[in-house]
């Protein structure tokens, strides 16, 4: 994630919560909150969060598929289609 201008201290979050909600909802850019100069949390809109969760879920499925391929747990596509043809007829 890039945080070019969207880095604010926790005191800003406390005093500008409504403005932050409006800005993040409109521009969909996350806001990095710092405490004592250290990054502590990210504030983001719900739509972006849901999209990120969907992306992570898909990546997990792909990783699982790759692991199964590495373990030899797969079938040739020709065999699968031949079996489907038998079932279909």
C-alpha positions in Angstrom: 0.0 0.0 0.0 1.2 3.5 -0.7 0.8 6.2 1.9 2.2 9.2 0.1 0.2 11.9 2.0 -2.2 9.8 4.0 -0.1 9.4 7.2 -1.5 11.1 10.3 -0.8 10.9 14.1 -3.4 9.3 16.4 -4.2 12.8 17.8 -5.4 13.8 14.3 -7.7 10.7 14.2 -9.2 11.7 17.6 -9.9 15.3 16.6 -10.9 14.8 13.0 -12.9 11.5 12.9 -15.9 12.8 10.9 -13.6 14.5 8.3 -11.5 11.3 8.0 -14.6 9.2 7.4 -15.8 11.5 4.7 -12.4 11.8 3.0 -11.7 8.0 3.0 -15.3 7.2 1.9 -14.9 9.6 -1.1 -11.3 8.9 -2.2 -11.0 5.3 -1.0 -7.4 5.8 0.0 -6.4 4.2 3.3 -5.0 6.4 6.1 -2.0 5.2 8.1 -2.2 6.2 11.8 0.9 6.6 13.8 1.5 6.6 17.5 4.8 7.9 18.9 6.1 8.0 15.4 5.4 4.3 14.7 2.8 3.0 12.3 0.0 1.5 14.4 -3.1 1.0 12.2 -4.7 1.5 8.9 -8.1 3.1 8.4 -9.9 2.2 5.2 -13.4 2.2 3.8 -15.5 -0.9 3.9 -15.7 -1.4 0.2 -11.9 -1.4 -0.1 -11.6 -3.8 2.9 -14.1 -6.2 1.3 -12.3 -6.1 -2.0 -9.0 -6.8 -0.2 -10.6 -9.7 1.7 -11.9 -11.2 -1.6 -8.5 -10.9 -3.2 -6.9 -12.6 -0.3 -9.4 -15.4 -0.4 -8.7 -16.0 -4.1 -5.0 -15.9 -3.5 -5.4 -18.6 -0.8 -7.4 -20.8 -3.2 -4.7 -20.4 -5.8 -2.0 -21.3 -3.3 -3.9 -24.3 -2.2 -4.3 -25.4 -5.9 -0.6 -24.9 -6.5 0.2 -27.0 -3.4 -2.0 -29.8 -4.6 -0.4 -29.7 -8.0 3.1 -30.0 -6.4 1.8 -33.0 -4.4 0.6 -34.7 -7.6 -3.1 -34.3 -6.6 -4.4 -33.5 -10.1 -5.8 -35.1 -13.2 -5.2 -34.6 -16.9 -7.8 -32.4 -18.5 -8.4 -35.0 -21.2 -9.3 -37.6 -18.5 -11.7 -35.2 -16.8 -13.5 -34.4 -20.1 -13.6 -38.0 -21.1 -15.3 -38.9 -17.8 -17.7 -36.0 -18.2 -18.6 -37.2 -21.7 -19.4 -40.7 -20.3 -21.6 -39.2 -17.6 -23.4 -37.0 -20.1 -24.3 -39.8 -22.5 
